[in-house]
Amino acid sequence: MAPQARDRVCDVNFTTWGRTYRASPARWSQPRDEAELRAVVARAAADGLRIRAVGAGHSFTDVAVTDGLLIGLDRLSGARSVRRRPDGTALVTVGAGTRLHELNRLLATRGLAMRNLGDIDRQSVAGAISTGTHGTGALLGGLATQVRALRVVLPDGSVRSVSGDDTPGSPDRELFEVARLGLGTVGVLSAVTLEVVPAYLLRSTEQVRPWDEVVEGIDALFDGHDRFDAYWFPGTDRMLTWSHDRVPAPEAARHRASRRGVLGAARTLGDAARSVLDEEVLANGVLGGVMQVAAAAPRTVPRLNAVCAAALGDRTHVAPSDRVMVSRRRVRFTEMEYALPRAGLADALRELEGWLRASGEPVPFPVEVRCAAADDVWLSTARGRDTAYVAVHQYHRMPRERYFAAAEEIFLAAGGRPHWGKLHTRTAADLAAHYPLDDVARVRAAVDPHGVLRNDYTDRVLGLPA
Ligand SMILES: Cc1cc2nc3c(=O)[nH]c(=O)nc-3n(C[C@H](O)[C@H](O)[C@H](O)COP(=O)(O)OP(=O)(O)OC[C@H]3O[C@@H](n4cnc5c(N)ncnc54)[C@H](O)[C@@H]3O)c2cc1C
């Protein structure tokens, strides 16, 4: 086992993207294949170390933190197999460490695409599904709902292949449930099989609208588009709305044809130039400067927000689905996001607006509003109910405590469930009302009787294995 097991005493300090947590694991390993992964896991468990896998470190919570063995999955990346189905969908198996941007590229070269994505593509597939990463869309589920099968390495070094087709109630099916969204508490995923769809184009329409109009009409906006997203700079009375709608096949064919040849290349370049302006200058470059001013002089925040909101404008464009859904986020922030029953969203937004106005809290980052369809994944934040997501952000160099505490109180009163990868204060005792935590504990105990896959965060939010 030793030569293949490329674990070593660790000189790696792990820090989350949002600079919220850091860890100094005793051991660090980047296995090159599943056999190596099995060996390093078994050895660490035998040595009495706790084990955590890490993807891109994009969770804001300490979910990936350990003082034991930290396993980076970057080398378990890329396509393993593609099985096409008669209806055009496909089952694509990738290494669990594949980053979403690599996944999107490898799907595009095969004429395929993810049914839905979040708003960035830097995460690993395993990390994204394990915390319930979601995008937006009233009829669309989060990434874990797109998982069909998994290969899971258990603490004893054995591997289990589990799938959504396993008999309901069977040990494999229950392991599948917790492995597809379970904070890495039932094993280290080595491969993930996703159901994907034929490549498609989205029309993105960005509009600046009055705040009241969006809040009052939010249900119609969610239901009226394939995907709907709203951003609001606190202290301003407008929202930027993004609606993304699938372009019908004949129009998509015309659009693709118009992108061929010299003229088409020029048009594509024109689109790219505009998106560089929007994404890099407005969304990231200018925003970075604005944040530095805000951190140095918080009193300027209301004026800065008014300037940012005024700089937003209406636009529409058509592009491949992943390029429409995904943006770059280069300005670091911290974030809390809650999943609310849709019916409670409008009142929660009004209360949040009232608190921000009354408190005068300087918040230069927008509030984001999204939605998802109800699903049946055990630990999904959208489990059993159509869901609206509200995310609050703060520049990482500015205090967030008062703002997030106030927002959390409002979201909890509305029946909210916290995103597993974003900051919150809930415990297993609070969350037991929302999730089948006893079943989760039973599945964990069966595969991890010595609690090797625990950490402080999983103890807090899931409790101990049964
Ligand atoms: C800028 C930014 C934008 C974001 N946008 C969205 C968004 O649009 N929607 C949304 O829902 N969330 C969003 N998030 C949150 C993010 O998607 C999640 O926190 C996600 O878990 C991060 O993926 P990761 O690869 O970085 O995982 P990590 O943070 O590294 O790990 C997350 C969890 O996955 C586990 N894990 C990782 N790899 C494995 C494996 N191979 N086997 C078992 N367990 C594993 C870890 O142990 C840990 O428990 C965003 C975060 C940031 C920083």
Ligand as a Chemical Component Dictionary entry (heavy atoms), coordinates in Angstrom:
data_LIG
# 
_chem_comp.id                   LIG 
_chem_comp.type                 NON-POLYMER 
_chem_comp.pdbx_formal_charge   0 
_chem_comp.three_letter_code    LIG 
# 
loop_
_chem_comp_atom.comp_id 
_chem_comp_atom.atom_id 
_chem_comp_atom.alt_atom_id 
_chem_comp_atom.type_symbol 
_chem_comp_atom.charge 
_chem_comp_atom.model_Cartn_x 
_chem_comp_atom.model_Cartn_y 
_chem_comp_atom.model_Cartn_z 
_chem_comp_atom.pdbx_ordinal 
LIG C1  C1  C 0 -18.165 32.701 -5.406 1  
LIG C2  C2  C 0 -19.088 31.597 -4.992 2  
LIG C3  C3  C 0 -20.262 31.376 -5.702 3  
LIG C4  C4  C 0 -21.138 30.352 -5.314 4  
LIG N1  N1  N 0 -22.291 30.173 -6.020 5  
LIG C5  C5  C 0 -23.180 29.234 -5.599 6  
LIG C6  C6  C 0 -24.422 29.048 -6.282 7  
LIG O1  O1  O 0 -24.711 29.675 -7.302 8  
LIG N2  N2  N 0 -25.302 28.152 -5.758 9  
LIG C7  C7  C 0 -25.032 27.433 -4.624 10 
LIG O2  O2  O 0 -25.876 26.671 -4.186 11 
LIG N3  N3  N 0 -23.851 27.559 -3.992 12 
LIG C8  C8  C 0 -22.926 28.435 -4.457 13 
LIG N4  N4  N 0 -21.727 28.558 -3.806 14 
LIG C9  C9  C 0 -21.408 27.592 -2.738 15 
LIG C10 C10 C 0 -20.629 26.399 -3.330 16 
LIG O3  O3  O 0 -21.215 25.919 -4.513 17 
LIG C11 C11 C 0 -20.622 25.226 -2.346 18 
LIG O4  O4  O 0 -20.153 25.646 -1.108 19 
LIG C12 C12 C 0 -19.800 24.034 -2.863 20 
LIG O5  O5  O 0 -19.773 23.032 -1.874 21 
LIG C13 C13 C 0 -18.369 24.368 -3.185 22 
LIG O6  O6  O 0 -17.791 23.316 -3.920 23 
LIG P1  P1  P 0 -16.269 22.948 -3.652 24 
LIG O7  O7  O 0 -15.828 22.044 -4.746 25 
LIG O8  O8  O 0 -15.489 24.165 -3.418 26 
LIG O9  O9  O 0 -16.420 22.094 -2.324 27 
LIG P2  P2  P 0 -15.657 22.286 -0.925 28 
LIG O10 O10 O 0 -16.091 23.556 -0.312 29 
LIG O11 O11 O 0 -14.216 22.076 -1.116 30 
LIG O12 O12 O 0 -16.274 21.057 -0.102 31 
LIG C14 C14 C 0 -17.637 21.061 0.199  32 
LIG C15 C15 C 0 -18.029 19.733 0.844  33 
LIG O13 O13 O 0 -17.895 18.694 -0.114 34 
LIG C16 C16 C 0 -17.111 17.646 0.419  35 
LIG N5  N5  N 0 -16.387 17.010 -0.666 36 
LIG C17 C17 C 0 -15.589 17.578 -1.591 37 
LIG N6  N6  N 0 -15.130 16.638 -2.427 38 
LIG C18 C18 C 0 -15.645 15.453 -2.012 39 
LIG C19 C19 C 0 -15.549 14.115 -2.455 40 
LIG N7  N7  N 0 -14.815 13.772 -3.519 41 
LIG N8  N8  N 0 -16.209 13.162 -1.780 42 
LIG C20 C20 C 0 -16.967 13.468 -0.701 43 
LIG N9  N9  N 0 -17.100 14.716 -0.238 44 
LIG C21 C21 C 0 -16.454 15.697 -0.897 45 
LIG C22 C22 C 0 -16.192 18.327 1.416  46 
LIG O14 O14 O 0 -15.684 17.408 2.371  47 
LIG C23 C23 C 0 -17.151 19.306 2.019  48 
LIG O15 O15 O 0 -17.942 18.635 2.951  49 
LIG C24 C24 C 0 -20.824 29.542 -4.184 50 
LIG C25 C25 C 0 -19.622 29.749 -3.485 51 
LIG C26 C26 C 0 -18.765 30.764 -3.888 52 
LIG C27 C27 C 0 -17.487 30.987 -3.126 53 
# 
loop_
_chem_comp_bond.comp_id 
_chem_comp_bond.atom_id_1 
_chem_comp_bond.atom_id_2 
_chem_comp_bond.value_order 
_chem_comp_bond.pdbx_ordinal 
LIG C1  C2  SING 1  
LIG C2  C3  SING 2  
LIG C2  C26 DOUB 3  
LIG C3  C4  DOUB 4  
LIG C4  N1  SING 5  
LIG C4  C24 SING 6  
LIG N1  C5  DOUB 7  
LIG C5  C6  SING 8  
LIG C5  C8  SING 9  
LIG C6  O1  DOUB 10 
LIG C6  N2  SING 11 
LIG N2  C7  SING 12 
LIG C7  O2  DOUB 13 
LIG C7  N3  SING 14 
LIG N3  C8  DOUB 15 
LIG C8  N4  SING 16 
LIG N4  C9  SING 17 
LIG N4  C24 SING 18 
LIG C9  C10 SING 19 
LIG C10 O3  SING 20 
LIG C10 C11 SING 21 
LIG C11 O4  SING 22 
LIG C11 C12 SING 23 
LIG C12 O5  SING 24 
LIG C12 C13 SING 25 
LIG C13 O6  SING 26 
LIG O6  P1  SING 27 
LIG P1  O7  DOUB 28 
LIG P1  O8  SING 29 
LIG P1  O9  SING 30 
LIG O9  P2  SING 31 
LIG P2  O10 DOUB 32 
LIG P2  O11 SING 33 
LIG P2  O12 SING 34 
LIG O12 C14 SING 35 
LIG C14 C15 SING 36 
LIG C15 O13 SING 37 
LIG C15 C23 SING 38 
LIG O13 C16 SING 39 
LIG C16 N5  SING 40 
LIG C16 C22 SING 41 
LIG N5  C17 SING 42 
LIG N5  C21 SING 43 
LIG C17 N6  DOUB 44 
LIG N6  C18 SING 45 
LIG C18 C19 SING 46 
LIG C18 C21 DOUB 47 
LIG C19 N7  SING 48 
LIG C19 N8  DOUB 49 
LIG N8  C20 SING 50 
LIG C20 N9  DOUB 51 
LIG N9  C21 SING 52 
LIG C22 O14 SING 53 
LIG C22 C23 SING 54 
LIG C23 O15 SING 55 
LIG C24 C25 DOUB 56 
LIG C25 C26 SING 57 
LIG C26 C27 SING 58 
# 
